[in-house]
Amino acid sequence: MSDFLPHPFWNFSLELYAGDGVAEACLDLQERRGCDVNVLLFCCWLGATGRPTLTADRLRTILKASDQWQASIVRPLRLVRRLLKDQPWSAALPETVDAVRRRVAEAELAAEHAEQLKLAGLHAPSADRDRPIEKRLRAAVGNLGVYAVCLGVVPDGKDRAAVATLMRGTFPTLLPDEIARVVGVAGGSPTASA
């Protein structure tokens, strides 16, 4: 949206989220694991731009601020948007209800944008664009691993497949086999050691 403050993280997120299967992977992790999509994208952005891997303590501090915003602002807007879509009153006044739902969706997106600016303001050490892409891939996967630890999640095959999708979108120039090896999937399935 044109009235949003520009930021490299926001631009990265828009491009990544539009990638093949990325939105579905993010929403799957949100629904199944309670992940914040903005934090997933933030973990990818930090790695992709050559920033160091997050520590669990640093990510917990970031999550505290993010969780408050999500609980107070984003989730209530999401709930209202879904209620407007799924409730029987949408049949009675479809055009009016649809217009309200669109405005709530716009407010939800604006709240997501504000959260991203906050995340980047809380932690954005200098980028190292000269860092080899393989190390950036490992940092992004490592960030997502730290996020899983902070959530108390032991990643399963579905989680690894979702992470592989995120990494293919984040690092489109890397071979899928290389991404699969780092993430721990083979042909979309977890490896035996996973």
Residue frames as a rotation matrix with the C-alpha (Angstrom) as fourth column:
MET 1
0.585 0.811 0.000 0.00
0.811 -0.585 0.000 0.00
0.000 0.000 -1.000 0.00
SER 2
0.104 -0.595 0.797 1.33
0.563 -0.625 -0.540 3.41
0.820 0.505 0.270 -0.89
ASP 3
0.557 0.142 0.818 0.67
-0.413 -0.807 0.421 5.04
0.720 -0.573 -0.391 2.49
PHE 4
0.923 -0.303 -0.237 2.97
0.379 0.607 0.699 2.59
-0.068 -0.735 0.675 4.33
LEU 5
0.558 -0.818 -0.139 6.39
-0.704 -0.556 0.441 3.78
-0.438 -0.148 -0.887 5.38
PRO 6
0.673 -0.359 -0.647 8.96
-0.377 0.586 -0.717 2.10
0.637 0.726 0.259 3.16
HIS 7
0.305 -0.647 0.699 11.32
-0.816 0.201 0.542 -0.38
-0.491 -0.736 -0.466 4.75
PRO 8
-0.416 -0.548 -0.726 13.59
-0.853 0.513 0.102 -3.09
0.316 0.661 -0.680 3.28
PHE 9
-0.923 0.110 0.369 12.04
-0.106 0.849 -0.518 -5.73
-0.370 -0.518 -0.771 5.58
TRP 10
0.028 0.997 -0.066 8.51
-0.255 -0.057 -0.965 -4.86
-0.967 0.044 0.253 4.41
ASN 11
0.244 0.003 -0.970 9.58
-0.961 -0.132 -0.243 -4.95
-0.129 0.991 -0.029 0.75
PHE 12
-0.783 -0.583 -0.217 11.31
-0.591 0.806 -0.031 -8.29
0.193 0.104 -0.976 1.31
SER 13
-0.700 0.555 0.449 8.22
-0.058 0.582 -0.811 -9.68
-0.712 -0.594 -0.375 3.05
LEU 14
0.277 0.841 -0.465 5.84
-0.602 -0.226 -0.766 -8.65
-0.749 0.493 0.444 0.28
GLU 15
0.018 -0.364 -0.931 8.04
-0.967 0.232 -0.109 -10.30
0.256 0.902 -0.348 -2.34
LEU 16
-0.912 -0.409 0.027 8.66
-0.397 0.865 -0.306 -13.46
0.102 -0.290 -0.952 -0.32
TYR 17
-0.497 0.788 0.363 5.02
-0.204 0.300 -0.932 -13.87
-0.843 -0.537 0.012 0.75
ALA 18
0.396 0.640 -0.658 3.93
-0.778 -0.147 -0.611 -13.69
-0.488 0.754 0.439 -2.89
GLY 19
-0.523 -0.734 -0.433 6.32
-0.852 0.460 0.250 -16.53
0.015 0.500 -0.866 -3.78
ASP 20
-0.056 0.489 -0.870 5.20
-0.521 0.729 0.443 -20.00
0.852 0.478 0.214 -4.79
GLY 21
0.234 0.298 -0.926 3.67
0.420 0.828 0.372 -21.74
0.877 -0.476 0.068 -1.77
VAL 22
-0.760 -0.650 0.031 5.08
0.264 -0.351 -0.898 -19.28
0.595 -0.674 0.438 0.79
ALA 23
-0.407 0.681 0.609 1.77
-0.799 -0.588 0.123 -17.83
0.442 -0.437 0.783 1.98
GLU 24
0.572 0.657 -0.492 0.38
-0.385 0.744 0.546 -21.34
0.724 -0.122 0.678 2.45
ALA 25
-0.038 -0.686 -0.727 3.50
0.551 0.592 -0.588 -22.46
0.834 -0.422 0.355 4.35
CYS 26
-0.857 -0.282 0.431 3.35
-0.127 -0.695 -0.708 -19.41
0.499 -0.661 0.560 6.64
LEU 27
-0.089 0.919 0.385 -0.36
-0.899 -0.240 0.367 -19.81
0.429 -0.313 0.847 7.34
ASP 28
0.482 0.174 -0.859 0.11
0.027 0.977 0.213 -23.53
0.876 -0.126 0.466 8.00
LEU 29
-0.480 -0.741 -0.470 2.79
0.571 0.143 -0.809 -22.76
0.666 -0.656 0.355 10.61
GLN 30
-0.733 0.299 0.610 0.56
-0.532 -0.812 -0.241 -20.04
0.423 -0.501 0.755 12.06
GLU 31
0.278 0.960 -0.010 -2.42
-0.788 0.234 0.570 -22.37
0.550 -0.151 0.822 12.42
ARG 32
0.598 -0.040 -0.801 -0.62
0.167 0.983 0.076 -25.55
0.784 -0.180 0.594 13.48
ARG 33
-0.063 -0.812 -0.581 2.22
0.861 0.251 -0.443 -24.10
0.505 -0.528 0.683 15.58
GLY 34
0.704 0.407 -0.582 1.05
0.667 -0.661 0.345 -20.66
-0.244 -0.631 -0.737 16.67
CYS 35
-0.403 -0.910 0.097 3.78
0.875 -0.352 0.333 -18.89
-0.269 0.219 0.938 14.70
ASP 36
0.428 0.359 -0.830 3.57
0.062 -0.927 -0.369 -15.18
-0.902 0.106 -0.419 13.98
VAL 37
0.705 -0.122 0.699 3.94
0.704 0.233 -0.670 -14.83
-0.082 0.965 0.250 10.21
ASN 38
0.871 -0.401 0.284 5.85
-0.299 -0.892 -0.340 -11.57
0.389 0.211 -0.897 10.66
VAL 39
0.423 -0.749 0.510 8.38
-0.670 0.120 0.732 -13.30
-0.610 -0.652 -0.451 12.91
LEU 40
0.482 -0.229 0.846 8.79
0.502 0.863 -0.053 -16.11
-0.718 0.450 0.531 10.35
LEU 41
0.807 -0.127 0.576 9.46
0.490 -0.401 -0.774 -13.51
0.330 0.907 -0.262 7.66
PHE 42
0.793 -0.529 0.301 11.78
-0.605 -0.742 0.290 -11.60
0.070 -0.412 -0.909 10.00
CYS 43
0.420 -0.636 0.647 13.86
-0.144 0.657 0.740 -14.74
-0.896 -0.404 0.184 10.63
CYS 44
0.510 -0.183 0.840 14.18
0.808 0.438 -0.395 -15.21
-0.296 0.880 0.371 6.88
TRP 45
0.894 -0.118 0.433 15.05
0.120 -0.867 -0.483 -11.54
0.433 0.484 -0.761 6.25
LEU 46
0.698 -0.672 0.246 17.76
-0.575 -0.322 0.752 -11.48
-0.427 -0.667 -0.611 8.89
GLY 47
0.221 -0.619 0.754 19.43
0.273 0.781 0.561 -14.51
-0.936 0.082 0.342 7.35
ALA 48
0.590 0.095 0.802 18.94
0.799 0.073 -0.596 -13.40
-0.115 0.993 -0.033 3.74
THR 49
0.896 -0.208 0.393 20.59
-0.072 -0.940 -0.333 -10.04
0.438 0.270 -0.857 4.39
GLY 50
0.111 -0.956 -0.272 23.64
0.266 0.292 -0.919 -11.57
0.958 0.030 0.286 6.05
ARG 51
0.165 -0.005 0.986 22.80
-0.826 -0.546 0.136 -10.64
0.538 -0.838 -0.094 9.63
PRO 52
-0.827 -0.560 0.039 23.95
-0.478 0.666 -0.573 -12.93
0.296 -0.493 -0.818 12.47
THR 53
-0.286 0.697 -0.657 21.74
0.349 0.714 0.606 -15.74
0.892 -0.056 -0.448 13.73
LEU 54
0.232 0.502 0.833 19.45
-0.628 -0.576 0.522 -14.75
0.742 -0.645 0.182 16.58
THR 55
-0.926 -0.359 -0.117 20.07
-0.119 0.572 -0.812 -16.02
0.358 -0.738 -0.572 20.08
ALA 56
-0.259 0.863 -0.434 17.14
0.759 0.460 0.461 -17.48
0.598 -0.210 -0.774 22.00
ASP 57
-0.281 0.117 -0.952 17.39
0.809 -0.505 -0.301 -14.68
-0.516 -0.855 0.047 24.58
ARG 58
-0.901 -0.083 -0.426 17.32
-0.121 -0.895 0.430 -11.98
-0.417 0.439 0.796 21.90
LEU 59
-0.742 0.663 -0.105 14.39
0.033 0.191 0.981 -13.61
0.670 0.724 -0.164 20.11
ARG 60
-0.232 0.670 -0.706 12.44
0.951 0.310 -0.018 -13.97
0.207 -0.675 -0.708 23.37
THR 61
-0.543 -0.018 -0.839 12.82
0.379 -0.898 -0.225 -10.22
-0.749 -0.440 0.495 23.94
ILE 62
-0.935 0.197 -0.294 11.60
-0.353 -0.461 0.814 -9.53
0.025 0.866 0.500 20.40
LEU 63
-0.598 0.733 -0.324 8.70
0.415 0.629 0.657 -11.98
0.686 0.258 -0.681 20.82
LYS 64
-0.472 0.413 -0.779 7.56
0.805 -0.159 -0.572 -10.29
-0.360 -0.897 -0.258 24.01
ALA 65
-0.637 0.196 -0.745 6.97
-0.245 -0.968 -0.045 -7.01
-0.731 0.154 0.665 22.17
SER 66
-0.843 0.284 -0.456 5.55
-0.435 0.138 0.890 -8.74
0.316 0.949 0.007 19.11
ASP 67
-0.678 0.594 -0.433 3.20
0.640 0.767 0.050 -10.95
0.362 -0.243 -0.900 21.13
GLN 68
-0.510 0.487 -0.709 1.68
0.437 -0.563 -0.702 -7.93
-0.741 -0.668 0.074 22.88
TRP 69
-0.630 0.235 -0.740 0.94
-0.634 -0.706 0.315 -6.23
-0.448 0.668 0.593 19.54
GLN 70
-0.830 0.312 -0.462 -0.43
-0.143 0.681 0.718 -9.44
0.539 0.663 -0.520 18.05
ALA 71
-0.634 0.587 -0.503 -2.69
0.770 0.535 -0.347 -10.15
0.066 -0.608 -0.792 21.04
SER 72
-0.385 0.467 -0.796 -3.98
0.373 -0.710 -0.598 -6.59
-0.844 -0.527 0.099 21.40
ILE 73
-0.176 0.230 -0.957 -4.26
-0.631 -0.772 -0.070 -5.46
-0.755 0.592 0.281 17.80
VAL 74
-0.677 -0.201 -0.708 -3.65
-0.731 0.285 0.619 -8.00
0.078 0.937 -0.340 15.02
ARG 75
-0.952 0.293 -0.085 -5.56
0.297 0.954 -0.036 -11.05
0.070 -0.060 -0.996 16.30
PRO 76
-0.315 0.896 -0.312 -8.70
0.288 -0.223 -0.931 -9.08
-0.904 -0.383 -0.188 17.19
LEU 77
-0.144 0.228 -0.963 -8.72
-0.807 -0.590 -0.019 -7.56
-0.572 0.774 0.269 13.68
ARG 78
-0.858 -0.215 -0.468 -8.20
-0.458 0.733 0.503 -11.03
0.235 0.645 -0.727 12.17
LEU 79
-0.794 0.607 0.027 -11.08
0.465 0.635 -0.617 -12.39
-0.392 -0.477 -0.787 14.26
VAL 80
-0.068 0.784 -0.617 -13.42
-0.182 -0.618 -0.765 -9.59
-0.981 0.061 0.185 13.12
ARG 81
-0.388 -0.136 -0.911 -12.41
-0.902 -0.144 0.406 -10.13
-0.187 0.980 -0.067 9.48
ARG 82
-0.969 -0.009 -0.245 -13.10
-0.068 0.970 0.235 -13.88
0.236 0.244 -0.941 9.75
LEU 83
-0.563 0.819 -0.107 -16.41
0.400 0.156 -0.903 -13.32
-0.723 -0.552 -0.415 11.56
LEU 84
-0.076 0.522 -0.850 -17.55
-0.591 -0.710 -0.383 -10.98
-0.803 0.473 0.362 8.81
LYS 85
-0.579 -0.214 -0.786 -16.69
-0.797 0.352 0.491 -13.62
0.172 0.911 -0.375 6.23
ASP 86
-0.912 0.017 -0.410 -18.17
0.025 1.000 -0.013 -16.65
0.409 -0.022 -0.912 8.00
GLN 87
-0.774 0.629 -0.073 -21.29
0.096 0.002 -0.995 -15.42
-0.626 -0.777 -0.062 9.79
PRO 88
-0.280 0.757 0.590 -24.84
0.913 0.400 -0.080 -15.68
-0.297 0.517 -0.803 8.43
TRP 89
0.426 0.489 -0.761 -25.31
0.284 -0.871 -0.401 -11.89
-0.859 -0.045 -0.510 8.30
SER 90
-0.609 -0.698 -0.376 -22.97
-0.175 -0.343 0.923 -11.77
-0.773 0.628 0.087 5.34
ALA 91
-0.712 0.420 0.563 -25.81
0.700 0.480 0.528 -13.24
-0.048 0.770 -0.636 3.23
ALA 92
0.246 0.899 -0.361 -28.30
0.851 -0.379 -0.363 -10.56
-0.463 -0.218 -0.859 4.33
LEU 93
0.907 -0.025 -0.420 -26.24
-0.144 -0.956 -0.256 -7.54
-0.395 0.292 -0.871 3.25
PRO 94
0.610 -0.716 0.341 -23.43
0.746 0.663 0.058 -9.03
-0.268 0.219 0.938 1.17
GLU 95
0.320 -0.518 0.793 -22.12
0.548 -0.582 -0.601 -5.81
0.773 0.627 0.097 -0.42
THR 96
0.645 -0.017 0.764 -22.16
-0.485 -0.782 0.392 -3.85
0.590 -0.623 -0.513 2.84
VAL 97
0.889 -0.310 0.336 -20.59
-0.131 0.532 0.837 -6.64
-0.438 -0.788 0.432 4.89
ASP 98
0.551 -0.714 0.432 -17.98
0.834 0.448 -0.323 -7.24
0.037 0.538 0.842 2.19
ALA 99
0.399 -0.385 0.832 -17.04
0.109 -0.881 -0.460 -3.53
0.910 0.274 -0.310 2.23
VAL 100
0.765 -0.110 0.635 -16.63
-0.636 -0.287 0.717 -3.65
0.103 -0.952 -0.289 6.02
ARG 101
0.835 -0.453 0.313 -14.57
0.307 0.854 0.419 -6.83
-0.457 -0.254 0.852 5.77
ARG 102
0.466 -0.677 0.569 -12.25
0.698 -0.114 -0.707 -5.21
0.544 0.727 0.419 3.19
ARG 103
0.457 -0.275 0.846 -11.69
-0.390 -0.917 -0.088 -2.23
0.799 -0.289 -0.527 5.50
VAL 104
0.837 -0.172 0.519 -10.95
-0.451 0.319 0.833 -4.50
-0.309 -0.932 0.190 8.44
ALA 105
0.725 -0.595 0.348 -8.52
0.670 0.726 -0.153 -6.47
-0.162 0.344 0.925 6.22
GLU 106
0.399 -0.572 0.717 -6.80
0.280 -0.669 -0.689 -3.19
0.873 0.476 -0.107 5.31
ALA 107
0.605 -0.144 0.783 -6.51
-0.716 -0.529 0.455 -2.31
0.349 -0.836 -0.423 9.01
GLU 108
0.891 -0.282 0.356 -5.09
0.043 0.832 0.552 -5.79
-0.452 -0.477 0.754 9.71
LEU 109
0.546 -0.711 0.443 -2.48
0.766 0.209 -0.608 -5.32
0.340 0.671 0.659 6.99
ALA 110
0.399 -0.376 0.836 -1.56
-0.232 -0.924 -0.305 -1.90
0.887 -0.072 -0.456 8.37
ALA 111
0.777 -0.091 0.623 -1.15
-0.617 0.083 0.782 -3.47
-0.123 -0.992 0.008 11.83
GLU 112
0.796 -0.529 0.293 1.11
0.543 0.839 0.039 -6.16
-0.267 0.128 0.955 10.32
HIS 113
0.422 -0.634 0.647 3.19
0.442 -0.479 -0.758 -3.41
0.791 0.607 0.078 8.68
ALA 114
0.542 -0.174 0.822 3.52
-0.641 -0.719 0.270 -1.58
0.544 -0.673 -0.501 12.00
GLU 115
0.891 -0.221 0.397 4.65
-0.152 0.679 0.718 -4.81
-0.428 -0.700 0.571 13.66
GLN 116
0.642 -0.685 0.345 7.31
0.745 0.451 -0.491 -5.31
0.181 0.572 0.800 11.00
LEU 117
0.349 -0.515 0.783 8.69
-0.075 -0.848 -0.524 -1.83
0.934 0.124 -0.335 11.58
LYS 118
0.698 -0.049 0.714 8.79
-0.713 -0.129 0.689 -2.56
0.059 -0.990 -0.125 15.31
LEU 119
0.891 -0.373 0.260 10.60
0.310 0.917 0.251 -5.89
-0.332 -0.143 0.933 14.75
ALA 120
0.437 -0.754 0.491 13.20
0.671 -0.091 -0.736 -4.25
0.599 0.651 0.466 12.54
GLY 121
0.385 -0.252 0.888 13.63
-0.424 -0.903 -0.072 -1.46
0.820 -0.348 -0.455 15.10
LEU 122
0.858 -0.010 0.513 14.17
-0.485 0.312 0.817 -3.95
-0.168 -0.950 0.263 17.92
HIS 123
0.196 -0.798 0.570 16.85
0.018 0.584 0.812 -5.96
-0.980 -0.149 0.129 16.14
ALA 124
0.972 0.006 0.234 18.55
0.233 0.068 -0.970 -5.14
-0.022 0.998 0.064 12.88
PRO 125
0.259 -0.949 -0.180 22.32
0.131 -0.150 0.980 -5.47
-0.957 -0.278 0.086 13.20
SER 126
-0.045 -0.356 -0.933 24.35
-0.807 -0.537 0.244 -4.48
-0.588 0.765 -0.263 10.16
ALA 127
0.909 0.373 0.187 23.78
-0.154 0.717 -0.680 -6.52
-0.388 0.589 0.709 7.05
ASP 128
-0.225 -0.974 0.014 26.67
-0.446 0.115 0.888 -8.33
-0.866 0.194 -0.460 5.41
ARG 129
0.725 0.571 -0.384 25.76
-0.552 0.149 -0.820 -8.69
-0.411 0.807 0.423 1.74
ASP 130
0.045 -0.801 -0.597 29.21
-0.908 0.216 -0.358 -10.23
0.416 0.558 -0.718 1.12
ARG 131
-0.300 -0.080 0.951 28.45
-0.678 0.719 -0.154 -13.15
-0.671 -0.691 -0.269 3.42
PRO 132
-0.950 -0.096 -0.296 28.32
-0.289 0.624 0.726 -16.31
0.115 0.775 -0.621 1.28
ILE 133
-0.193 0.974 -0.119 24.79
-0.822 -0.095 0.562 -17.33
0.536 0.206 0.819 0.36
GLU 134
-0.035 0.140 -0.989 25.21
0.211 0.969 0.130 -20.77
0.977 -0.205 -0.063 1.97
LYS 135
-0.830 -0.300 -0.469 25.97
0.517 -0.102 -0.850 -19.09
0.207 -0.948 0.240 5.31
ARG 136
-0.763 0.631 0.137 22.97
-0.643 -0.764 -0.058 -16.80
0.068 -0.133 0.989 4.87
LEU 137
0.016 0.750 -0.661 20.79
-0.429 0.603 0.673 -19.87
0.903 0.272 0.331 4.22
ARG 138
-0.303 -0.204 -0.931 22.11
0.611 0.708 -0.354 -21.53
0.732 -0.676 -0.089 7.37
ALA 139
-0.998 -0.049 -0.043 21.48
0.065 -0.679 -0.731 -18.33
0.007 -0.733 0.681 9.38
ALA 140
-0.420 0.907 -0.019 17.88
-0.820 -0.371 0.436 -18.10
0.388 0.198 0.900 8.15
VAL 141
0.170 0.436 -0.884 17.23
-0.026 0.898 0.438 -21.78
0.985 -0.051 0.164 8.94
GLY 142
-0.626 -0.488 -0.609 18.98
0.600 0.198 -0.775 -21.29
0.499 -0.850 0.168 12.28
ASN 143
-0.887 0.358 0.292 16.74
-0.444 -0.835 -0.325 -18.32
0.128 -0.418 0.900 13.10
LEU 144
0.055 0.956 -0.290 13.66
-0.731 0.236 0.640 -20.44
0.680 0.177 0.711 12.39
GLY 145
-0.035 -0.166 -0.986 15.12
0.397 0.902 -0.166 -23.17
0.917 -0.398 0.034 14.58
VAL 146
-0.949 -0.292 -0.119 15.61
0.240 -0.425 -0.873 -20.69
0.204 -0.857 0.474 17.42
TYR 147
-0.503 0.843 0.189 11.99
-0.807 -0.537 0.246 -19.59
0.309 -0.029 0.951 16.91
ALA 148
0.205 0.552 -0.808 10.85
-0.187 0.833 0.521 -23.22
0.961 0.045 0.274 17.22
VAL 149
-0.512 -0.475 -0.716 12.82
0.619 0.374 -0.691 -23.53
0.596 -0.797 0.102 20.48
CYS 150
-0.972 0.137 0.194 11.21
-0.222 -0.814 -0.537 -20.33
0.084 -0.564 0.821 21.82
LEU 151
-0.128 0.986 -0.103 7.77
-0.883 -0.066 0.464 -21.71
0.451 0.150 0.880 20.97
GLY 152
-0.295 -0.041 0.955 8.58
-0.689 0.701 -0.183 -25.10
-0.662 -0.712 -0.235 22.52
VAL 153
0.762 0.575 -0.298 8.04
-0.592 0.430 -0.682 -26.81
-0.264 0.696 0.668 19.17
VAL 154
-0.293 -0.757 0.584 9.87
-0.122 0.635 0.763 -29.95
-0.948 0.153 -0.278 18.08
PRO 155
-0.166 0.249 -0.954 9.78
-0.927 -0.370 0.065 -29.65
-0.337 0.895 0.292 14.27
ASP 156
0.117 0.278 0.953 8.09
0.093 0.953 -0.289 -32.46
-0.989 0.122 0.086 12.38
GLY 157
-0.499 -0.338 0.798 8.07
0.744 0.306 0.594 -33.31
-0.445 0.890 0.099 8.68
LYS 158
0.457 0.733 0.504 5.32
0.874 -0.474 -0.103 -30.78
0.163 0.488 -0.857 7.89
ASP 159
0.792 -0.230 -0.566 7.31
0.106 -0.861 0.498 -28.06
-0.602 -0.454 -0.657 9.66
ARG 160
-0.246 -0.966 0.077 10.47
0.199 0.028 0.980 -28.91
-0.949 0.256 0.185 7.71
ALA 161
-0.255 0.232 0.939 8.54
0.963 0.152 0.224 -28.92
-0.091 0.961 -0.262 4.42
ALA 162
0.818 0.575 0.021 7.12
0.575 -0.818 -0.017 -25.47
0.007 0.026 -1.000 5.26
VAL 163
0.474 -0.733 -0.487 10.61
-0.055 -0.577 0.815 -24.18
-0.879 -0.360 -0.314 6.15
ALA 164
-0.437 -0.626 0.646 11.97
0.601 0.331 0.727 -25.59
-0.669 0.707 0.232 2.87
THR 165
0.273 0.627 0.729 9.26
0.948 -0.306 -0.091 -23.66
0.166 0.716 -0.678 1.00
LEU 166
0.925 0.023 -0.380 10.22
0.163 -0.926 0.342 -20.48
-0.343 -0.378 -0.860 2.87
MET 167
0.067 -0.991 -0.113 13.89
0.041 -0.110 0.993 -21.03
-0.997 -0.071 0.033 2.05
ARG 168
-0.286 -0.117 0.951 13.19
0.911 0.275 0.308 -21.65
-0.297 0.954 0.028 -1.66
GLY 169
0.684 0.592 0.427 11.37
0.683 -0.725 -0.087 -18.31
0.258 0.351 -0.900 -1.72
THR 170
0.836 -0.406 -0.370 14.08
-0.026 -0.702 0.712 -16.55
-0.548 -0.585 -0.597 0.29
PHE 171
-0.190 -0.975 -0.117 16.98
-0.447 -0.020 0.894 -17.99
-0.874 0.223 -0.432 -1.73
PRO 172
0.758 0.652 0.015 15.60
-0.280 0.346 -0.895 -18.60
-0.589 0.674 0.445 -5.24
THR 173
0.438 -0.655 -0.616 19.08
-0.848 -0.073 -0.526 -18.90
0.299 0.752 -0.587 -6.77
LEU 174
-0.507 -0.612 0.607 19.99
-0.782 0.623 -0.024 -21.91
-0.364 -0.486 -0.795 -4.64
LEU 175
-0.593 0.257 -0.763 19.28
-0.364 0.760 0.539 -25.42
0.718 0.597 -0.356 -5.83
PRO 176
0.422 0.856 0.300 16.29
-0.732 0.126 0.670 -27.05
0.535 -0.502 0.679 -4.12
ASP 177
0.573 -0.264 -0.776 18.50
0.358 0.932 -0.052 -30.04
0.737 -0.248 0.629 -3.19
GLU 178
-0.557 -0.826 0.082 20.89
0.328 -0.309 -0.893 -27.77
0.763 -0.471 0.443 -1.28
ILE 179
-0.353 0.544 0.761 18.00
-0.781 -0.619 0.080 -26.17
0.515 -0.567 0.644 0.59
ALA 180
0.668 0.653 -0.356 16.51
-0.399 0.718 0.570 -29.60
0.628 -0.239 0.740 1.33
ARG 181
0.104 -0.724 -0.682 19.83
0.528 0.621 -0.579 -30.80
0.843 -0.300 0.447 2.74
VAL 182
-0.798 -0.438 0.414 20.19
-0.047 -0.640 -0.767 -27.81
0.601 -0.631 0.490 5.08
VAL 183
-0.175 0.841 0.512 16.55
-0.902 -0.345 0.259 -27.95
0.395 -0.417 0.819 6.19
GLY 184
-0.780 -0.173 0.601 16.54
-0.456 0.815 -0.357 -31.73
-0.428 -0.553 -0.715 6.61
VAL 185
0.408 0.894 0.188 14.06
-0.393 0.358 -0.847 -32.79
-0.825 0.271 0.497 3.93
ALA 186
-0.821 -0.561 0.105 14.46
-0.147 0.386 0.911 -35.02
-0.552 0.732 -0.400 0.91
GLY 187
-0.855 0.505 0.113 11.97
0.254 0.219 0.942 -34.71
0.451 0.835 -0.316 -1.89
GLY 188
-0.199 0.808 0.555 9.55
-0.522 -0.567 0.638 -32.90
0.829 -0.163 0.535 0.42
SER 189
0.780 0.442 -0.442 9.82
0.094 0.615 0.783 -35.55
0.618 -0.652 0.439 3.17
PRO 190
0.674 -0.560 0.482 11.90
-0.720 -0.354 0.597 -35.48
-0.164 -0.749 -0.642 6.33
THR 191
-0.058 -0.772 -0.633 15.20
-0.629 0.521 -0.578 -37.28
0.776 0.364 -0.515 6.22
ALA 192
0.346 0.176 -0.922 15.71
0.358 0.884 0.302 -40.35
0.868 -0.434 0.243 8.36
SER 193
-0.553 -0.661 -0.507 17.75
0.729 -0.088 -0.679 -38.34
0.405 -0.745 0.530 10.84
ALA 194
-0.574 0.357 0.737 15.05
-0.239 -0.934 0.266 -35.69
0.783 -0.024 0.621 11.27
